[in-house]
Amino acid sequence: MRLENKIALITGGSSGIGRESCLLFSKEGAKIVVVDINEKGGQETVNMIDEAGGLAVFCKADVSKAADCERMVTFAKKQFGGLHILFNNAGIMHSDDGDSQSTEEKVWDLTMNINVKGVFLGCKYGIPLIRQSGGGSIINTASFVAHLGAATPQIAYTASKGAVLAMSRELAIVHARENIRVNALSPGPLRTELLMKFLNTDAKKQRRMVHIPMGRFGEAKEMAKAALFLASDDSSYMTGTEFLVDGGITAAYVTPE
């Protein structure tokens, strides 16, 4: 098993990429701390892991709050004794996020607080425990929109994911000699609840899908497999980089209608 004897903390673990990563990481031998603000969904993930014979615990936390992030890391240490994998995956894509004129300041602030500050706080409190545990891997969820302007405007989300990329690079350089690797996972458009709620009409979905060379939305399970690579020793010489898993969208110049 690729994560045997490892302890992983995964935020946003109640659904989507987070849930699929919790399930896969557990299957590969890791003990899982499932973190989410959604207590019901997070506990469901824990129950799924338990039923499959894995070991997981749930911690309710709002990643935009420092006290919650400190508590989730303390909880990981109390429950399992350390931390080797930190997957800062929690994020939002607000339905009222649009262009610079239509997006309200409160939507901008909420998006930045969860998508950017949440990653910062996860690392702020998680890195000392990873260091104490002998090193490990940090994965921060960014997005293909850090490279491309979104066809359906989402200015706060796009800016937040660009920030995650930049922050991941700096964290990687600062901690490279401590056996702590930091990489960003940048998914393409996915058939998850998060994106499907944002692309809430067939016209919006088609406008996004037409740009994907593979002609389909990605699946959360596919992102979990990419995250597993970054979490495991298979990526032992990777740090400060980005893993684009996007169906070819960022490589495309023109995609036929």
C-alpha positions in Angstrom: 0.0 0.0 0.0 1.3 3.4 -1.0 0.4 5.3 2.2 0.9 2.6 4.8 1.5 4.0 8.3 0.8 7.5 7.1 -1.6 10.0 8.7 -3.5 12.3 6.4 -5.7 15.3 7.1 -8.0 16.2 4.2 -10.2 19.3 4.3 -13.4 19.5 2.3 -13.8 15.8 3.0 -17.6 15.6 3.0 -17.9 15.5 -0.8 -16.3 15.7 -4.2 -12.5 15.5 -4.5 -12.2 15.5 -0.7 -14.4 12.5 -0.1 -12.9 10.5 -2.9 -9.4 11.3 -1.7 -10.3 10.2 1.9 -11.6 6.9 0.6 -8.6 6.3 -1.7 -6.0 7.3 0.8 -7.6 5.0 3.4 -7.6 2.2 0.9 -3.9 2.8 0.4 -3.2 2.4 4.1 -3.4 5.9 5.6 -5.3 6.9 8.8 -7.6 9.8 7.8 -8.7 12.9 9.6 -11.8 14.0 7.6 -12.3 17.8 8.0 -15.3 19.8 6.9 -17.8 22.4 8.1 -20.5 19.9 6.9 -20.8 17.6 9.9 -23.3 15.2 8.4 -21.4 14.8 5.1 -18.0 14.5 6.9 -19.3 11.8 9.2 -20.8 9.9 6.2 -17.3 9.8 4.8 -15.9 8.4 8.0 -18.6 5.8 8.0 -17.8 4.8 4.4 -14.1 4.4 5.4 -15.1 2.4 8.5 -17.3 0.1 6.5 -14.4 -0.6 4.1 -12.2 -1.5 7.0 -10.2 1.7 7.2 -9.5 4.0 10.1 -10.9 7.6 10.1 -12.1 10.3 12.4 -14.1 13.5 11.7 -13.3 17.0 12.8 -15.7 19.9 12.2 -13.8 23.0 11.2 -14.2 26.2 9.2 -10.9 26.6 7.5 -11.2 30.3 7.2 -10.9 30.5 11.0 -7.4 30.2 12.7 -8.8 28.6 15.8 -10.5 25.9 13.8 -7.4 25.1 11.8 -5.2 25.0 14.9 -7.8 22.7 16.5 -8.0 20.3 13.5 -4.2 19.8 13.6 -4.2 19.3 17.3 -7.0 16.8 16.9 -4.9 14.8 14.3 -2.0 14.7 16.8 -4.3 13.6 19.6 -6.0 10.9 17.6 -3.1 9.5 15.6 0.1 11.0 17.0 1.3 13.0 14.0 0.7 14.1 10.5 2.4 13.2 7.2 -0.1 14.3 4.5 -2.0 17.6 4.5 -4.5 18.0 1.7 -5.8 21.6 1.8 -8.7 20.9 -0.5 -11.7 22.8 1.0 -13.0 25.5 -1.3 -16.1 27.3 -2.5 -17.3 28.5 -5.9 -20.0 31.1 -5.0 -23.1 31.3 -7.2 -22.9 35.1 -7.1 -19.3 35.2 -8.2 -19.2 36.9 -11.6 -17.3 39.7 -13.3 -15.6 42.6 -11.5 -18.8 44.8 -11.7 -21.3 42.2 -10.6 -19.4 40.5 -7.8 -20.1 42.0 -4.4 -17.3 42.6 -1.9 -18.7 40.1 0.6 -18.6 37.3 -2.1 -15.0 38.3 -2.9 -14.0 38.2 0.8 -15.8 34.9 1.6 -14.1 33.3 -1.4 -10.6 34.6 -0.4 -11.1 33.6 3.2 -11.9 30.0 2.4 -9.9 29.3 -0.7 -6.7 31.3 0.1 -6.6 32.0 3.8 -7.8 28.4 4.5 -4.7 27.1 2.7 -2.5 29.5 4.6 -3.9 28.6 7.9 -3.8 24.9 7.2 -0.1 25.2 6.4 0.6 27.6 9.3 -0.6 25.0 11.9 0.0 21.8 9.9 3.7 22.3 9.0 5.0 22.2 12.5 3.3 18.8 13.1 4.5 17.5 9.8 8.0 18.6 10.7 7.7 16.8 14.1 6.5 13.7 12.3 9.6 13.5 10.1 8.3 15.3 7.0 5.7 14.6 4.4 3.6 16.0 1.6 1.3 19.0 1.4 -1.2 19.3 -1.5 -3.1 22.5 -2.2 -6.1 22.5 -4.5 -5.7 25.2 -7.2 -7.5 25.1 -10.6 -7.0 25.4 -14.3 -8.6 28.8 -14.1 -5.3 30.1 -12.6 -4.0 29.8 -16.2 -7.1 30.6 -18.3 -9.8 33.2 -18.0 -13.1 31.4 -17.3 -15.7 31.5 -20.1 -18.3 31.9 -17.4 -17.0 34.8 -15.2 -15.9 33.9 -11.7 -13.5 36.6 -10.8 -13.0 35.8 -7.1 -12.6 32.1 -7.6 -10.1 32.6 -10.4 -8.0 35.1 -8.4 -8.1 32.8 -5.3 -6.7 29.9 -7.3 -3.9 32.0 -8.7 -3.0 32.9 -5.2 -3.0 29.2 -4.1 -0.5 28.5 -6.9 1.9 31.3 -5.9 1.6 30.4 -2.2 2.4 26.7 -2.9 5.6 27.6 -4.7 6.9 29.8 -1.9 6.0 27.3 0.8 7.8 24.6 -1.2 11.0 26.6 -1.4 10.9 27.6 2.3 10.4 24.0 3.6 12.3 22.0 0.9 15.2 21.2 3.2 12.9 19.9 6.0 11.7 16.9 4.0 8.3 18.7 3.4 7.1 18.8 -0.1 4.4 21.2 -1.3 2.6 20.9 -4.6 -0.6 22.2 -6.1 -3.2 20.1 -7.7 -5.0 21.9 -10.5 -8.2 20.1 -11.7 -10.0 20.9 -14.9 -13.8 21.2 -15.0 -15.3 18.4 -13.0 -18.7 16.8 -12.7 -18.9 17.6 -9.0 -21.7 19.3 -7.0 -19.5 22.4 -6.6 -19.2 23.1 -10.4 -22.6 21.8 -11.4 -24.3 24.2 -9.0 -22.3 27.1 -10.4 -22.9 26.0 -14.0 -26.6 25.8 -13.3 -28.0 25.8 -16.8 -27.3 23.5 -19.8 -26.0 26.5 -21.7 -23.4 27.3 -19.1 -22.3 23.6 -18.9 -22.0 23.5 -22.7 -20.0 26.7 -22.8 -17.5 25.2 -20.4 -17.4 21.7 -21.9 -16.9 22.9 -25.5 -13.3 24.0 -24.5 -12.3 20.6 -23.1 -10.5 18.6 -25.8 -11.5 15.3 -24.2 -15.1 16.3 -24.5 -16.3 15.6 -21.0 -16.1 16.8 -17.4 -13.6 15.1 -15.1 -14.5 13.0 -12.2 -13.7 13.5 -8.5 -12.2 10.0 -8.4 -9.7 11.0 -11.1 -8.5 13.9 -9.0 -8.2 11.6 -6.0 -5.8 9.4 -8.0 -3.7 12.5 -8.9 -3.7 13.6 -5.3 -2.5 10.1 -4.2 0.5 10.4 -6.5 1.4 13.7 -4.9 0.8 12.3 -1.4 2.9 9.2 -1.9 6.6 8.6 -2.3 6.0 8.2 -6.1 6.4 12.0 -6.3 9.4 12.1 -3.9 11.3 14.5 -6.2 8.4 16.9 -6.8 8.0 20.1 -4.9 7.0 23.6 -5.8 5.2 22.5 -8.9 1.7 22.1 -10.2 -0.1 19.0 -11.3 -2.6 19.9 -14.0 -5.2 17.3 -14.5 -7.6 19.1 -16.8 -8.6 17.0 -19.8 -6.3 19.1 -22.0 -8.1 22.4 -21.6 -5.0 24.5 -20.8 -3.2 23.0 -23.8 -5.9 23.8 -26.3 -5.8 26.8 -28.6 -9.0 26.2 -30.4 -11.5 23.4 -29.7 -14.1 22.6 -32.4 -17.7 23.4 -31.5 
